[in-house]
């Protein structure tokens, strides 16, 4: 048998040499991991055509996450050429995730009280009831879409409840979220930018009206995040109106899209790994480590960004001050120097120090809630539909930053004609 290892190495070297986030091939969106693996092997600190740097090693990402002084999260410089003076620019430069202290610290401290473990544990009964209701509705059908009929419905309810959004007013939230987050892709078409800007404006108009209602009839700040944001901290520190509205959008978008993608990816990955699916059915106590393994293998957020505040050396490469740095979470989570057999899906993997929720000061504030939603949703689904089969391959969103599916057609009971 001919040894094709040299050919594979050559192909990997070519993938790394030609890789550019601004001109990705179509097959990248379905599976970026061969590209990530090639970059880790041949060019772990890769300079792209626009002068930015693309990092794929776990240790490099950890070092950057820990140093908020040398590596800034503020995106005003980066986003101005991309968005101009537009609603998208105003939104993405006002939200928690794309800012440094003091805004980041102020907003996070106000939110923390509403997302402490005690508050999240109090959500369990309602979340379990919601999942049971969705499963009951699906039992009347043989074929469903795992995104529209299940995965996307869960975080919309949970985040909607946190902000006290009436059920009758939640219909536009998913489309607004998809449009606004879609504009964060490395390359954004004019039509996508227009959709994103229109969605920000519609979202702001709705939230301004909702906020006025809440000011006149406040909720319990221990559970109502919008009331908590309006009232501010105990020492009187409050958000401006702009900061308030844009961070409500951020909460809805981040809490909705990543959790939808996590649940959808989990059900597809378990389907594609039948031995692991059967193992989880037989050992339901593995659900927590199973969720962590899906987060590692199929991170809903594949890319982060930082700006170097001064010249720095990373992996033997000189990175000039004010350079944009892409943190490839999807690659770091499969780094063989950190994870044994990183391409193998193992629902009992431990330890599993993945970076799906980032790390350090910008560790995702809603990670505990997302984990809880996914655990209850996945456990409930495979318990009631242990033999589910995908009708055909799911429809994946063509996105480099946010990894997930737009549609997952599924037959719940394959034995039923």
C-alpha positions in Angstrom: 0.0 0.0 0.0 1.3 3.4 -0.9 2.1 5.7 2.0 0.3 9.0 1.3 1.5 10.8 4.5 3.9 13.1 2.5 1.0 14.1 0.2 -1.2 14.8 3.2 1.6 16.9 4.7 2.0 18.8 1.5 -1.8 19.4 1.2 -1.9 20.6 4.8 1.0 23.0 4.2 -0.9 24.4 1.2 -4.1 24.8 3.2 -2.1 26.8 5.8 -0.2 28.9 3.2 -3.4 29.8 1.3 -5.7 30.3 4.2 -7.4 33.8 4.4 -10.4 34.6 6.6 -11.5 37.2 4.0 -11.8 34.6 1.1 -12.9 31.3 2.6 -13.7 28.3 0.4 -17.2 26.9 0.5 -16.2 23.7 2.2 -14.7 25.6 5.2 -18.2 26.4 6.5 -19.2 22.8 6.7 -16.0 21.7 8.3 -13.3 24.2 9.1 -11.3 21.7 11.2 -8.9 20.4 8.5 -7.9 24.1 7.9 -7.5 24.6 11.7 -5.4 21.5 11.9 -3.2 22.6 9.0 -2.7 26.0 10.6 -1.7 24.5 13.9 0.9 22.3 12.3 2.3 24.8 9.8 1.4 28.3 10.7 -0.1 28.7 14.3 0.3 32.5 14.1 -0.8 33.3 10.6 -0.7 36.8 9.1 -3.7 37.4 6.8 -4.0 39.6 3.7 -5.4 42.5 5.7 -2.4 42.5 8.2 -4.4 40.8 11.0 -3.2 37.6 12.7 -5.0 34.3 13.1 -4.1 32.2 16.1 -4.9 28.5 16.6 -2.8 27.3 19.6 -4.6 26.8 22.9 -1.7 28.2 25.0 -1.6 31.4 22.9 -5.3 32.0 23.4 -5.1 31.4 27.1 -2.2 33.9 27.4 -4.2 36.6 25.5 -7.4 36.0 27.5 -5.4 36.5 30.8 -3.9 39.8 29.7 -6.6 42.5 29.3 -4.1 45.3 29.3 -1.9 44.1 26.4 -4.9 42.8 24.4 -7.9 45.0 24.2 -11.6 43.9 23.5 -12.6 47.4 22.4 -13.7 47.2 18.8 -14.2 50.9 17.9 -11.1 51.0 15.7 -11.8 47.7 14.0 -15.5 48.2 13.4 -15.4 51.8 12.1 -14.2 50.8 8.6 -16.5 47.8 8.5 -19.7 49.5 9.6 -19.2 53.2 9.3 -21.4 55.4 11.5 -24.3 53.0 11.4 -26.7 51.3 13.8 -24.6 48.2 13.7 -21.5 50.2 14.7 -23.4 51.9 17.5 -24.6 48.5 18.8 -21.5 46.4 18.6 -19.3 49.1 20.2 -21.7 49.6 23.1 -22.3 46.0 24.1 -20.6 44.2 27.0 -18.5 41.8 25.0 -16.7 44.4 22.7 -15.6 46.7 25.5 -12.9 47.0 28.1 -13.3 48.5 31.6 -14.9 50.6 32.9 -18.0 49.8 30.7 -17.4 46.1 30.7 -16.9 46.0 34.5 -20.0 48.2 35.1 -22.4 46.2 33.0 -21.1 42.9 34.1 -21.5 43.8 37.8 -25.1 44.9 37.3 -25.9 41.6 35.4 -24.1 39.3 37.8 -26.7 39.4 40.5 -29.4 38.1 38.1 -27.3 35.2 36.9 -25.8 33.8 40.1 -26.2 30.0 40.7 -29.1 30.5 43.0 -31.1 32.5 40.4 -30.3 30.0 37.7 -31.2 27.0 39.8 -34.6 28.7 40.4 -35.1 28.5 36.6 -34.9 24.7 36.5 -38.6 23.9 37.0 -39.7 26.3 34.4 -37.1 25.2 31.9 -38.0 21.5 32.5 -41.7 22.3 31.9 -40.9 24.2 28.7 -38.8 21.3 27.3 -41.6 18.8 28.3 -44.2 21.0 26.4 -42.1 21.2 23.3 -41.5 17.4 23.3 -45.3 16.9 23.8 -46.0 19.0 20.7 -43.5 17.1 18.7 -44.9 13.7 19.7 -47.9 14.5 17.5 -45.6 14.6 14.4 -43.3 12.1 12.9 -41.1 14.6 11.2 -39.9 17.9 12.7 -37.2 20.5 12.4 -34.9 20.3 15.4 -34.1 24.0 15.2 -37.5 25.7 14.7 -39.5 23.1 16.6 -37.1 22.7 19.5 -33.6 24.2 19.8 -34.4 27.8 19.0 -37.6 27.9 21.1 -35.8 27.2 24.4 -33.4 30.2 24.7 -36.0 32.6 23.3 -38.3 31.7 26.2 -35.6 31.8 28.8 -34.0 35.1 27.8 -37.5 36.5 27.1 -38.5 35.6 30.6 -35.3 37.2 32.0 -36.1 40.5 30.4 -39.8 40.1 31.0 -40.8 40.3 27.3 -44.4 39.3 26.8 -44.9 36.1 24.8 -47.0 37.8 22.2 -44.0 40.1 21.4 -41.2 37.5 21.0 -41.8 36.5 17.3 -39.3 38.9 15.7 -36.4 38.2 18.1 -34.8 35.3 16.3 -34.7 37.1 12.9 -33.3 40.3 14.5 -30.6 38.2 16.3 -29.6 36.3 13.2 -29.2 39.6 11.2 -27.2 41.5 13.9 -24.8 38.6 14.6 -24.5 37.7 11.0 -23.0 41.2 10.3 -20.0 40.2 12.5 -18.8 37.7 9.9 -15.3 38.5 8.5 -16.9 39.4 5.1 -20.4 41.1 5.2 -22.4 41.7 2.0 -24.3 45.0 1.5 -27.6 43.2 1.8 -26.5 41.5 5.1 -25.3 44.9 6.4 -28.7 46.5 5.5 -30.6 43.7 7.2 -28.4 44.0 10.3 -28.9 47.8 10.4 -32.6 47.6 10.0 -32.8 44.9 12.7 -30.8 47.1 15.2 -33.2 50.0 14.6 -36.3 47.8 15.0 -34.8 46.2 18.1 -33.9 49.6 19.7 -37.4 51.0 19.0 -39.1 47.9 20.6 -36.8 47.9 23.6 -37.2 51.7 24.2 -41.0 51.2 24.4 -40.5 48.0 26.6 -38.2 49.9 28.9 -40.7 52.7 29.4 -43.3 50.2 30.4 -40.9 48.6 32.9 -40.0 52.0 34.4 -43.7 52.5 35.2 -44.2 49.0 36.4 -40.8 47.6 37.7 -40.3 43.9 38.2 -38.3 42.0 40.8 -34.7 43.0 40.2 -33.6 39.6 41.6 -35.1 37.9 38.6 -36.0 40.6 36.1 -32.8 41.6 34.3 -34.3 44.6 32.6 -35.5 46.1 35.9 -32.0 45.4 37.3 -30.3 47.2 34.4 -32.7 50.1 34.7 -32.1 50.5 38.5 -28.4 50.0 38.3 -26.1 49.1 41.1 -26.7 49.6 44.8 -24.3 52.5 44.9 -26.3 54.4 42.3 -24.1 53.7 39.3 -26.4 53.3 36.3 -26.1 52.7 32.5 -26.9 55.4 30.1 -30.0 54.9 27.9 -27.8 53.9 25.0 -25.8 51.4 27.1 -29.0 50.0 28.5 -30.8 49.3 25.2 -27.7 48.0 23.4 -26.8 45.6 26.2 -30.4 44.3 26.2 -29.9 43.5 22.5 -26.6 41.8 23.4 -28.2 39.6 26.0 -31.0 38.5 23.7 -28.6 37.8 20.8 -25.8 36.1 22.8 -28.2 34.1 25.0 -30.3 33.0 22.1 -28.0 32.2 19.2 -25.2 30.3 21.0 -27.6 28.1 23.0 -29.7 27.3 19.9 -26.5 26.3 18.1 -25.3 24.3 21.1 -28.5 22.2 21.3 -28.7 21.7 17.6 -25.1 20.7 17.3 -25.4 18.3 20.2 -28.3 16.4 18.6 -26.5 16.2 15.2 -23.2 15.1 16.8 -24.9 12.4 18.9 -26.8 11.3 15.8 -23.5 11.0 13.9 -21.9 9.1 16.8 -24.5 6.4 17.5 -22.3 4.5 20.0 -21.9 7.7 22.1 -25.6 8.4 21.8 -26.5 4.9 23.1 -24.0 5.4 25.9 -25.7 8.6 27.0 -29.1 7.0 26.8 -27.9 4.1 29.0 -25.9 6.5 31.3 -27.9 9.7 31.6 -25.6 10.9 34.4 -23.0 11.7 31.7 -25.1 14.6 30.4 -22.9 17.3 31.9 -19.6 15.9 30.4 -21.5 15.3 27.2 -22.5 18.9 26.9 -18.9 20.0 27.6 -17.7 17.7 24.8 -20.1 19.2 22.4 -18.9 22.7 23.4 -15.4 21.6 22.7 -16.0 19.8 19.4 -18.6 22.2 18.0 -18.1 25.5 19.8 -21.0 27.8 19.0 -18.6 30.7 18.9 -15.6 29.8 16.8 -13.8 33.1 16.7 -12.9 35.9 19.1 -10.9 39.1 18.5 -8.5 41.2 20.4 -6.3 44.2 19.5 -2.7 44.4 20.6 -2.2 47.6 22.5 1.6 47.5 21.9 4.1 45.4 20.0 4.2 41.8 21.2 5.8 38.5 20.4 3.5 35.5 20.1 4.7 32.1 19.0 8.0 33.6 17.7 6.1 36.1 15.5 6.3 39.9 16.0 2.8 41.4 16.1 2.8 45.2 15.8 0.8 47.5 18.1 -2.9 48.0 17.1 -2.9 44.8 15.1 -6.2 42.8 15.0 -5.8 39.3 16.4 -8.3 36.5 15.6 -8.6 34.0 18.4 -9.7 30.7 16.8 -11.6 29.0 19.6 -12.6 26.2 17.3 -9.0 25.3 16.6 -7.8 25.7 20.2 -10.5 23.3 21.4 -8.9 20.6 19.2 -5.3 21.4 19.9 -3.5 18.1 20.3 -1.0 19.6 22.8 -4.0 20.1 25.2 -6.5 17.4 24.3 -5.8 13.7 23.8 -7.3 12.5 20.5 -8.8 15.9 19.9 -10.9 14.7 16.8 -12.5 12.0 18.9 -16.0 12.7 20.4 -16.0 11.3 23.9 -19.0 12.2 26.1 -17.1 11.3 29.3 -13.9 13.3 28.5 -12.2 14.7 31.6 -10.6 17.1 32.1 -12.1 19.2 29.4 -10.8 22.8 29.7 -12.3 24.0 26.5 -12.6 27.7 25.5 -16.1 27.7 24.1 -17.1 30.4 26.6 -13.7 32.2 26.3 -11.7 32.7 29.5 -10.6 35.3 32.0 -12.4 38.6 32.4 -14.5 38.0 29.3 -15.6 34.5 30.2 -19.3 34.3 29.0 -21.5 35.6 31.8 -24.4 33.3 30.7 -22.4 30.1 30.5 -24.0 28.4 33.5 -27.5 29.1 32.1 -26.5 27.9 28.6 -25.2 24.6 30.1 -28.4 24.1 32.1 -30.6 24.7 29.1 -28.6 22.3 26.9 -28.5 19.6 29.6 -32.2 19.6 30.2 -33.1 19.9 26.5 -30.7 17.1 25.3 -31.6 14.7 28.1 -35.3 15.2 27.5 -35.1 14.8 23.8 -33.0 11.6 23.7 -35.1 10.1 26.5 -38.3 10.5 24.4 -36.9 10.0 21.0 -33.9 7.6 21.4 -34.1 6.4 17.7 -34.4 9.8 16.0 -32.9 10.0 12.5 -32.0 12.9 10.4 -34.0 13.0 7.2 -31.1 14.4 5.2 -28.0 16.5 6.1 -28.9 19.6 8.1 -28.7 23.0 6.6 -25.7 24.8 8.0 -25.4 28.6 8.3 -22.5 29.7 6.1 -20.7 31.5 9.0 -17.1 31.4 10.2 -17.7 33.0 13.6 -20.9 31.4 14.8 -21.2 27.7 14.1 -24.6 26.1 13.9 -27.6 25.0 11.8 -30.5 26.9 10.2 -32.5 23.7 9.8 -32.2 20.1 11.0 -35.0 17.9 9.4 -35.5 14.9 11.6 -37.7 11.8 11.8 -38.6 11.2 15.4 -39.9 7.6 15.0 -38.1 5.9 12.1 -40.2 2.8 12.4 -43.4 4.7 11.8 -44.2 5.2 8.0 
